[in-house]
Amino acid sequence: MYKVFLFAGTTEGRELAEFLSRAGVEVFVFTATEYGKSLIGEAEHMVLSPERLSAEEMEEQIRIQKPDLVVDATHPYAELVTENIRSACIHTHTELIRLVRDEGTWDGGDITCVSSAKEAAEFLSRTEGNVLLTTGSKDLAEFTAVPEFEERIYARVLSLPDVVKSCDEMGFRGNHLICMQGPFSKDLNTAMLRQYGCKWMVTKASGMEGGFPEKLEAAKEAGAKLLIIGRPKKETGLTFKECRKMLKERFQLPYRPEITLAGVGMGSIETMTGEAVRACQNADLLIGAGRVLETAKKAAGNARKAEIYEEYKSEEILAYIKAHPFYDHIVIAVSGDPGFYSGAKKLYGLLSSEKEWNVRAVSGISSLSYFMAKLRISWEDAVMVSCHGQKRHLVRKIAENGKVFAILGTGTQAGELAKELLQYGLWEVTLHIGERLSYPGEKIRSGTPKEFLCCRTDALSVLCVENPKPRNCFALHSLQDDLFVRGKVPMTKEEVRSITLSKLQLLKDAVCYDIGAGTGSVSIEMAEKADEGRVYAVEKKPEAADLIRQNRRKFCMDSIHIVEGTAPEALKGLEPPTHVFIGGTSGGLTEILHAVLKKNPRVRIVMNCITLETLTEAVKAFQTLPVTEPDIVNVTVSRAKKAGSYHLMMGENPVYILSCTGTGEVRCED
């Protein structure tokens, strides 16, 4: 086991000690005070010492324990301690790493820099106005030289008994002595400056980790001037990140970050859970994109210590974390709730493949629960759909269900849906549209489809549709013939249709072609079973295409797309099919088979033949094409017909049902 001596006195020192102990490195932490020890806390592989060591005692401990290296993470102003550590390492020939702070940058008009506390006191003696002194108790005695310091200066120090006693003896007492432990946010610093009417704020250039940016911003907001006591000298060493990276490579330490997929609600911090807010506040890296990331940054607050990586692609996020293995607490912000139409599903799978990483999800308030609560509508029986980035067929879902909730994808989608609902005869439904939920410009509207025909919404919109008369879904394997609008166009009979659909082996998200669709009876049943897919009904006869439209409207099957024309020419431009039914070919069977196999070499094909000539042509074609051995079934259906007091069985034309699947071999010619 590797061994490290760590002299701590800063926030970075505490974090480095925790990092080493988690990684299994034996770390001896020297804090110089019991208070410093209490801030770190006990941990496995960690030995804490609150004793203040001299240079000789440091050297003795190093010789006894023989650490692999020593890290000096003491405060920038603890110059004597730093010199003692350096001396002990030189005498024992031990490697020393100095952990330095990133001072960051600052700008502003009302800033004065001095080199020491004494010079700061001399400067304040020539000014007027109250002073918030944030440099601690070490050099507090220097400020007793400021005229009327008991009335002008408000000293902020650690809440330790000996510190309070010392301050009291110097004359800092009552409400002029503020005993608190940092870090301090911008808001808290601002509140103190305003509470005490301070015109000046005195601080050390303690860097980003020491809260300097928060003090700078607070002074600007409160209208106070900043008096900065600069560092005694410029130090060289490694920043916290550089030190972590070096230690990881030096000791080949495993990287074990805690990664939180945090749902940030719909945009305002009020729709985040307390757990998600705390995760953002404790994070050292925030990842997300757009408004989601902005919400996470607001939740982290003005004292935010996290760095920012703006990204939403799962693969890029994983690659970034791997390339920057020095963040312990990473928050990846996702919209709404991680479990409700969120990118967290894919991301969680990728991150969980890293066995050393601790990945968890924290819920947020989803748009579903927020919106339905606003409407005072229960949603346990609602159908949920997301149209964000994908085409979803809502008409059928609305026709068959009492409540449908949808996340909209575009600003025109609500108006387009209203038009479709009227076309399919669903004028009695009620639409509820919510825009910019939880934001100051939140808008919720309700009305009939007719009232939303010209509706445009914000891109951040959701929809709830209530249908007082949902139609019953057919639980039959095949619909009865008399349910369809027939006309004079031939139709595949229900018994044959039932076997045909079984042979097709449809999936819920199938992309189907119905070639020679006729009345559309097969198309309707395809759409019924492939309710997450699409059906292209290809038909050359105008009167048949009109019947398909009527049946599509009757059954509210908005996933059926009517293609008027003759195959295979009519198939050009259509997406590749997963399943094809051929009910009519107009003499172009071989060309049709070539076309669909070229689009998808593994397509499932089912064909119905009545004439022996068509059957012969089909068998010959299948023998030359890259398909599996065709399954051929002959179906003869007899139907009872009453003749006087008797019932006679009247035979229908026998039908041959051929089915096969493409082998995946691409060798079809144009």
N, C-alpha and C positions, 0 to 999 in steps of 0.2 A: 504494500500500500504506500502511495506517495504521501509525503508530509510537507505541510506549508505553515510557516509562521506568518500571521497576518496582524499587523498593528492597525487597529481600526479607530476611526474618529470622525468618519463621515458616513453619509447615507450609502455611498458607493462601497465603502468598506463592509457595511452590514450586508449589502446585497451580494458582494463577492464571497463573504463567508458562507452565506446560505447556498450559493451556487456550488462552492467546493464541497460542502458537506453532502449535498444532494447527489453529487457526482461520485461520492465514495472516497474522497480525498480526506485524510486526517488533517484537520486544520486547527492550529492553536491560535486563538483569538485573544489579543491583548487590548483591553478597552480603557485602561487607566482609571476608571471609576465604576462603582457599582451601578450607577445609573446607565452608563453605556452598556454594561453587561445586560441589564434588564431589557434594553431595546432590542438586543439581538435574540435572546432566548435560547434555551437548550435545544440541541439537535444531535442526531446521530453523527458520529465521526467528528464532533466538534468539542474542543476543550476551551472553556472560557476562563480568562484571568482578569480580574478588575484591578490588579495592582499596577501602580506607576513604577516602572523600572528605570534604573539608571543605566548608563552605557555599559558599565561593568556587569550589571545583572542581566542585561540583554545578551551580552557576549557569553556569559555563563550558561544561560538557557539554550543558546544556539549550540554550544559545544556539547551539552548533555543530550539534547533531543536530535541534533543533526538533521535539520530540515533540508528538503531538496532545494528550497528557495525561500526568500523572505519578501513579503509584500508590504510596502509602507503606504497605508491608506489613511494616514493621519490628516488632520485639517491643514489647509495651506498655511495657516498662521502658526502652526506648532513647529516653528523652525528648529528649536532646540531638540525636540523629540526626533525630528527627521535627521538631524546631525548625529544624534546618538545611535540611531538605527544604522546609519551609513558607516559609522565608525566600527560598530560591532561586526558588521558584515565584512568589512575590510580585514579586520583582525582574525576572523575565522574563515576567511576565503569562501564566503557563502554568497551565492548570487542574490542580488537585490533588484527588485522591481519597484519603481516609484509610481504610484497611481496618482495621476494628475486630473484635475477637473477641466472640462471643456468650458472655458469662460463665456463662450457665446459672444454675441455682439449686442450692442445697444446703441440707440440714437435718441435724440431729444434735445430740447433747448436748455432747460433749467437743470443742468448737471454741472457739478463742481467736483474735481478730483483732488485729493490730498494724499500725502504719503504715509501719514501716521495718525493715531488717535489724538496725540498731543496737538498736531497741526489742525485736526478737525475741531478740537475744542477752542483753539485760538481763532479759527475762522468763525465759529458760532458766536464767539464773544463780540464780534463786530456786526452781528445781524440781530433782527428782531423776529418774534414769533415763536410759537411752540415747536418742539422738536420730538419726533418719534425716533428713539435710539434703538436700533436693531442689531447692534454689534456684540451683544452678550455682556457678561459681567467682568471678563478678564481685564479690560482697559477702562472700566467704568470710572475709576478714580480720576482719570485724566479730565473727565467732563465736569468734575466739581469746580474746575477753574472758570466755568462759564458763569457770568453774573446771573443771579437769581435762578440757578439751575434747578432748585427745588420746585419752582413754579413753572419753568419753561420746558423741562425735559421729562419725557415719559419713557422710561427704560423698560425694554422687553428682554427678560432673562429666563433661564430654565427654572422650573419649579422645584428646586432642591433646597432643603432647610439651611445648609451652610451658605448658599448663594443669597437667599433671602436675608439671612442675618447680616452678611457682609454689606449688602445694599442698604439695609436699614442703618447700619453704622456710618455709612457714607452720606446719608441724608436722603436716599431715595426710598420713599415709603408711601403708604396709602394708595390712592388711585394713580400715582405717578410711578408705581412699580407694577408691571404686568408680567406675571409668571405663567409662561405657557411653553409647550413643546411643539415645534414645527413638524412637518412643513406647513407654511402659511400660504393660503390661496391669495390671488389678487383681490378677490372680494373682501376677505378678512382684513388684509392690509389696508384696503380703501376705507373700510368701515372704521378702523382704528384711527386713521388720519383724520377722518371727518368727525369722529366722536370727540377727539381731543383738540380739534381745531388746529392741527399741526401745519405749519408752513414749510417745515423741513423734515426730511427723512434721512437718517444716517445709516449707511450700510457698508459692508465690505464687498469687494468684487468677488463674491463667493461662487460665481459660475451658475450654470443652469441647474445643477443638482442642489445648490445651496439656496435656491429660490430667488436669485437675482432678477430674472425676467418678470416675476410676479410683483416684486417691489417696484421695478421700473414702471410697469403698467399701472400699478396702484397710484403711484405718485402723479402720473400724467392725469389719471381720472379724477383724483382728489384736488388737483391744482397745486400740489406741493412740489418743492424743489428737492433735488436729490444730491446728497453729499456723499461721495464715494471714497472710502479708504482703500487705496489700491494695494495689491499684494506687495510684500516686502521685496520680492525678487521673482524673476521669471524662472519657472521650473521646467525641467525636461523629464519626460517619462512616458507612460502609456495611459491613454484614456481608459475608461471602464470597459468599453467595447473591445479596444485593442488588447487589454489585459485578459479579458475573457477568452478571446480568440487564441491568444498565445498559450494560455493555460490548457485550453482544450486540445490544441495541437501537441503541446509539450508532453502532457500526461495521457494523451489519447482518450480523453474523457467522453463518455456517452452524452448525447444531447437529449435532455428530458424536459422539454417545455410543457407548460400547461396551456392548452389551446381551447378557447371557448368560442363556440358558434353562438353568438348572442342575437336573439331576435330583438330588433329595436322598435317594434310596433310600426305605426304608419308614418311617422315623421316627427312627432313631438315627443319630448322626453316623458310626458305624462303617460304615454302608451307603452313605456318600458317598465319592466318589473324592477323592483329594488335590487334583485340579484344581478340583473343585466347592467344596471347603472354602476353597481359596485365593481363589476368585472371591468368595465371601461375605465373607472377611476384607478384601478390597480394595475392596468395594463402598461407594459413598456413598448408594445407595438399594436397599433390599430390598423386593421385591414378592411377595406370595403370600397364602395364606389358611389359617387354621386351623393344624393340626398341621404342615403343610408349612412355613409361615412360621416357626413356633417352632423347627423343626429348623434352618432357615437362620440364625436369630438365634443359636442355640447354636454353630453352626459358625463364625460370625463372631467369637465369643469375647467376653470381657469388655472388650476394647479396641475393640469395635465402634464405628466412626465413622458407619455408615450410618443414614439415616433410614428409617422404616418406612411402607409404604403397603399396607394390607390389602385385597386385591381379587383375584378370580379371573376375572372376566369380561374377555375379550380386548378388547372395544371400550372398556371403562372404563380398562383399563391403558394402551392406546394414547393415549386422550384425556388421561390424567394426565401421561404423559411429555411430550406436546406442550405441555401447559399449564405445565410446570415444567422449562424447558430449561436447567437449571444442574447437572445430574448427569452426571458423566463415565462412571462405572462402575456400571451398573445390573444387578442380578441379579434375575431372575424365577424364583422357586423353584417347581418342579413335582414331583409325587410320583413315586417310582420312577425310571424312565428316560424322558427326553423322547420317545423313539421307541416306547414301549410303552403303548398306551391312555392317552395323556396329552393334556391340553389344549394342549400345545405346538404341535401341528400347525396349528391355526387361528391361534394367536398368532404363530407364525413367519411365516405368510403375511401377516398384517397388518403386522407390524413390518418385514418385508423390502420392503414397498411404499415405505418411506421410504429413498430411495436414498443419503442421506448417512449413514445409521446403519450401524454395524458390528454385525451380529447373528450370534451363534454359539450352538451348543448344546453342553452338557457332559453326558456320560452319568452315570447313577447306577446302582446295582444294583437291578434290577427285582424285583418280588415273584416273578416266574416263575423267574428264575435262583436266587434265594435259597431259595425253597421246594423246588424240585426238588433242589437240592444237599442240603438237609436230609433229604429222602426218599431220597437216593442213587439217583435215577431220572434217566436221560438225557431230554432234552426236544426233541431235534432232529426227532423224528417226532410231536410232540404237536400237537394242534389247540388254538388259543388263542382264548378268547372273553371278552368283558367284559360282565357283566350289570349294571354300575353305571349306574343311571339309565335302563335300557332292558330290555324283555322279550326274552329270547333263548330259543329252543327247544333245550334241551340234550339231550333224550332221543335224538333222531335222531343227533346228533353222537356221543354216547356209544355208541349201537348200532353205528355204522359205523366207529369208530376205536378203536385200542388204548389211546390216552391222550388225555384232554381236560383242559386247564387252563382254569379260569374264575375271574375276579374276581367275587365275589359282590356283590349290591347291597343285600340286606337281611339282618337277623338270622334270618329264618324261611326263607330260600330253600333252605338245605341240607336241612332237614326236608321241605319241599315237594317237592324234587327226589327225595329218597329214596322218598317215597310214589309218585311218578310212575314211577320206575324199576321198582318192584314191579308196578305196574299194567301196564306194558309187558313184563313178563316178564324184566327184566334184573336178576335177583337174584344173579347170579354176579359182578357187578362189585365192585371195591373202591374205596371213597371215602377220600380223604385230605383233611382239613380243617385249614387253618392259620389261627390267629387272632392278631391283634396281633403280627405278625412283627417281630422285632428289638426289640420293647419288653420291659420287664422281665416283663410278664405273658404272654409268648408261650406259645401252646398249639398242639400238633399232635396230631391224633387220626386213627386209621385204623379202618375197619370195613366191614361190608356195609350195603346200604341199610336192611335191617331194624333194624340197630343205631342208625341215625340218624333213625328216624321221628319222634321227639319232640325232635329236636335244635334248639337255638337257639344262634346264634353271635354273636360280636361283629360290629359293622358292618364292621370292617376285617378281612375274611376272604377267603381264597382256597381254591380247591378243585381237586384233581386226581382224576380217575376213571380207573382202569385196567380195561379190558375184555379178558379173556383170549380171548374168542371174538367178535371183531367180525364183523358180517355183511358179505358182499360187496356193494358198491354195484353197482347195475345200470347197465351202460354202454349199454344198449339205448336206442333212441329211443322205443320204446313197449314196455310190459310185456306179456307173454303173458296171454291171458285166463284160462288155467287157474291162474295164480298168485293170483288173487283168490278170496275167499270169495264165492260166487255167490248161493245160495238161489234163490228164484223171482222175484226182482226183475230187470226188464230191465237190461241193461248195454250201454254203448257198446262196440262191438267194437274190437279192437286196431288194425285197419287204419284205421278211421274215426277212432279216438282219436289215432292218429299224425298224420293230416292236421289234425285239429282243433287239436292242441297247436302244430303249426307255424304255423297261422293266428293263434293267440293271440299269438305273438311275446312270450313271457313274459320278464320281467327277473328277476334274482336276488332283488330285494327287492319283488317284485310283491305287491299286495294283491288276492286273487282271490275272486270269487264263483262257485260251482258251483251254479246254480239248477236244481232237479230232479235232485239228485245221484245218485239211485238207489243202486247198490252203493258209490259213491264212487270208482270206477276213475279218472275224470277228476280228482277231487280229489287222489287219491294221486299221480298224475303231475304235477299242478300243483305240489304240495308238493315233489316230487322235484326239479323244475327251479328253482322259486323258493325255494331253500333258505334264503334270508335274509328271506323274506316270510311272509305269512299267507294261509290259505285258509279261506273260510267255505262249508261244505257245507250248502246249504239244501234240506231234504227234509220233505215233509208226512206221509209214511207211516211209522208207527212201526217196521214190520219192516225197511224200507229203512234207516232211521236206525240200527237195531241192526247191520245189515250194514256200514255205514260205520264204526261203532265197532270192529267186529271187524277190518276191513281196516286201519284206522288203527293198531290195536295190533299187527297182524301185521307191518306195514311200519315201525313205530316213527315214525310221522309226527305228532309232537306239535304241529306248526304248524297242523294241521287243527282247526277249531272247528265243531262240528256245531250247526246252527240248525234246530230242529224247527218247522215251520210252512209256510204257503203264502205265496209271494211275490205282490205286493210288500209285504204287511203284515209279513212276517218280516224284511224288510230294514231296518226302522226301528231305529235305534240302532247299526247297524253302521258301522264307519269307511268312508270313501269308497273304492270299488274302483279299481284301475288296469286290471284285466282281468276280464271277465265271460264265462262260458260258460253258455248257456241250453240245457239238455237237455230240459226239460219246463216247461210254463207253466200247466197247469190252466185254460186259457182266459183267462189274464190277460196275454198277451204285450205289448200296447200299454202297459198300466199299468206293467209291469216295466221296459220300455225307458225310459219317462218317469222312473221312480224312479232308475234307475242313472245316467242322464244328468244328473239334477238333482244327484246326489251328486258326480259328476265329469263335467263337460261334455266332457272329452277321453278318456273311458274307451274301452278297446278291447273290442269285443263280437264274440263268435263264437256262432253258433246253428246247431244241427242240426235239420233238418226231415225227417220221413218222409212225412207226408201232404201232398197238394197244397193242401188247405185252409190248413194251417199255413204253407206256403210263400207262398201268396197273401197271407195276413194280414201276414206278415213283410215282404214286398216293399212292400206299401202303407204299412206303418208307417214303414219306412226312408225312403220318399219324402217323408214329412211331418216327419220329425225332423231336427235339426241334426247329421247324420252325413255322412261321406264316401260317395261312390258305393259301394254294397256289392259285394263280390266274391262271386260265386255259383259254387260248384263242385258238380257232381253226381258222386257216387262210387258205383260198383257193384262189389261184391266177390263173386267166385265162389270157392267152396272145394271142393277135390277130395273126393269121397266114393267109397269102394270099393264096387263092385257086381260080385260074383263075381270074375272075373279082370280086370275093367276098372275104370277110375277115371272117374267122371262129375263134371263141374263143376256144382255146385249153387249157384245164384245167391242171394245175400242180398238183402234189401230195399234198393233204391237210397236213398241219403241225400243230401240237399241241405245243403251247408255254406255258410252265409252269414257274411261277416265285414266289419266296418267300424269306423271310429273316430270318436268325437265331434269336431266341428269347434271346440269351445270356446265356441260361441254358447249363451247361456243363455236359452231361451224355452220350457222345458217347464212345463206346468201341473201343479198338484197333482192 
